[in-house]
Amino acid sequence: MFSPTRRKVLKAMLFGGTAIAAPSALYAAEYGRGEGMPWSPLRGQPPYYGTTEASFFTPAEREAVAAICARLIPSDDGPGATEADVVTFLDRQMAGFYGRGQHWYMQGPFLEGTATQGYQSEHPPAQLYRRALAALEAHCRNTYEAGFAALSEDRQDAVLKGLDEEEITFAEVSAKTFFDLILKNTIEGFFADPLYGGNRDMVAWRYIGFPGTRYDYRDFVGHNGARIELPPVSLMGRPGWSSP
């Protein structure tokens, strides 16, 4: 049975010339990201800067993920994943359509892929994180009598190396797949626009000298190779761009 909204769309397609010319645009506006039908504008949850509350991770999971990120991008000669609040980026990603794998084909058969084929797990990212984190915690407690976050940095590095080199395996999910995914996601969260929760205060961009999402660089076309010192700008803009 058609909903009233969809019936209006079909009626417009049949009797309106412009609607017939662009039905795909109408359906795109109607069904969005697949989070229920029908979909309507402004019903989504736009990303926002400064998220601190847990959206997906439990407190224990968040602590473990923050510790993993801190070792993958440590705070040594510059800001690391901790300063960039990468765990908040990951938390929001796992709570959203990426974590649910909504844009991916997630039906079988599931075969072992090659290194060039990307993510091949039968588990959506959020489910992989949840199961792998539980297995990681169990491994650390059985081996060291403490959770991952409570281990020394040297032991944390040894565990992560074991995951990467497949010396440590999990029963329900691939430990190597989890390591590869959280490494990739950590790098994304470190360099992503602060709008999405990570790269807090644009610390990663400031560290590498990236000027951010500026409109254009026409004023600097003739710089003749000289270094350009520009403070980074986020997608949210900067105070000077706001109307009083």
N, C-alpha and C positions, 0 to 999 in steps of 0.2 A: 504494500500500500504506500502510495506516494505521500510524503509530508507536504503541507501547504506550501512551504518554501520551495521545494523541488518542483511542485506542480506549477508554480509561477514561473520558474526557470524554463520548464518545457513549453509552457504557453507562450512565453516571450520568444523562444526559439522558433516556434511555429508561425507566429504572426508578426514578429518584429524583425525587420531586415538586419539591423545592427546586431541583434542577439544571435541570429543565424550565422553571421559572419565571424563571430568569435565565441563559440560555445566553450572552448577550452578555458578561457579566462573566467567565465562564469562558474564553471565547475571547480576551478582552482580556488576561487574565493569561497565556494561553498564548503569544500571538504578539507582544506588546509593540510595539516600534518597527520591526519588520521587519528586524532584524539577524540573520536566520537563524531557522529553525524546528526544533524547538520552542524557545520562550523560557521561562526559569524565573526566579523572583524572585531578586534580589540578584546577577544575572549582569552587570548593567550596570556602567558606569564612572561613579560619581557624581562631580560636580564637587567640586573641593577648592581651598582657598585656597593661594596661594603657589607656583603652578606657574612654573617658570623654564625648564625644558628644552623644546626644540622638539618639538612633537607633529606638526606639519604643515609649517611653513615650513622651508626650508633656511636656513642661517646668512645667506646673501646676501639671501634673500627677507625674512627677519625684520628685517634691518637696513634694507631699503628700506621695509617696512611701518611700522616704528617711526618712520622719518623722515617718511613721509607723515602719520601720525597727529599727529606733533609740530607739523606746519604746519597741520593742520585744527583742532586745539585747542592753540594755543601756550601756553607758560608765560610769561605776561606779568604781568598784575596778580593772578594766582593760579595754582594748580596746573594743569598741562595734561595732555595725553595721556601724556607721558613719566612724570610723577610718578604718574599713575594706572595705569601699566603696561598700557595699552590693548592693546599688541601681544600680550600673553599671552592676553587675552580673545579676540582675533581668532584666534590660533593654535589655541586649544582649540575655537572654533566651527568653524573650517575642518576640524579633525580629526574632528569629530563628525557627527551626523545632519543638522545644519543645512548644513554644508559639502557633504554628499553630496546634499542636496535630497530626503531620504527622505520628507518629509511633503508633497511637491509632486507635481503631475502633470507629468512631464518627458518626455512623448511628443509627437510632432509632431501637426499642423503648427505651425510656429513663425512667427508673423506679428508685424509691428511693432505694438506696443500703444500705447495712449494714456497720457498722464501719470497718469491716475487708475487704471490697471489694475495697477500694481505691477510686480514683477520679471517680465520676459518672455523672458529669455535662454534659449537651448537648453542652455547650460552650467550645471551646478550651481555654487553660489558658489565652492567650493574650486577647481574647474576654471577658472572665470573668473579668480579671483585668480592662479592659476599662469600662465596664458597672458598675462594682462594685465601682470603684473609682468615677465615676460620681454620683452614688447614695449616696456614702459616703459624697461627697462634698455637695450635696443638703441637706442631713440630718444635717450636721454640721451647715450649713448656716441657715437652718430653726430653729434649736435648739439654737445655740449659736451666730448666726449672724457673723460667721467667718468660713473660711475653716479649715480643719483638721490641716494643718501645722501651722496655726496661733494660735491654742488653747494652753492653758497651758499644761504642762506635765500631771498634774492630770486629766484634762478633756480628754486629749488624751487617757490616760489609761482607763478612764471610758467608752469611746466610744469603744475601743478595747474589753474591758470586755463585753460590751453589744453585740458586734458581736459574741464573743465566746459563750456566754450563751444564744444566740438567743433572747435577749430582744430587739435588733434592727434588723429589717428585711428590705429587699429591695423588690421592686415590680417586677423587671425583672429577677433578679438572686438571688441565695442564699447567704445571708450575712455570714452565718456560713461556707459555702463551701469556700468562698473567704478568710475568716480569716484563716481557716485551711491550705489553699494552700499558702498564703503569709507567714505564720509562717514557714511552711516546706521549702519554697524557700529561706527565709531569713537565716535559719540555714545552708542550702546548700551553699549559697553564702558566709557565714561567714567562713566556713571551707574548701571550695573548693580550688583547686590549683589556685594561682594568674593568671595563664594563661587565666582563664575564666572571669577575670574582678574583682572579689571580693577578699577578704583576702589580701588586698593591703599590700605589703612589708611583707607578711606572718605574720601579726600581731596576727592572731588567733592561728597559729601554735606556735609562740614564747610564747604566753600567756600560753598555756597548755603544752608546752614542747614537741611538736610533731616534730620529726626530718625531716618530709617531705618525698619526694619520692626518697630516697636514693637507690642505686643499691642493696646493701645487707648489712648484719650486721655480717659477718663472723668474723671480727676482734674483735667483742665484745661478742662472744658466751660464753667465760669463765669469764664473769664479776662478777659472783657469787652474783647477786642481787644488786650490787652497781649501783648507779644512773649514767646514761650516759649523759653527757652534749655534745650535738651536735647541731650546728646551723642548722635550717631547710633549705632544698633544694627544689626548685620548679621543675616542669617538664621542665622548660626552662634551668635548670642546674644552674651553678654558674660561675663567671668570670674565676676561676682557671681551668675550664674544657675546655675553648675555646683555640683554637690554635692561637698563635701569628701571 
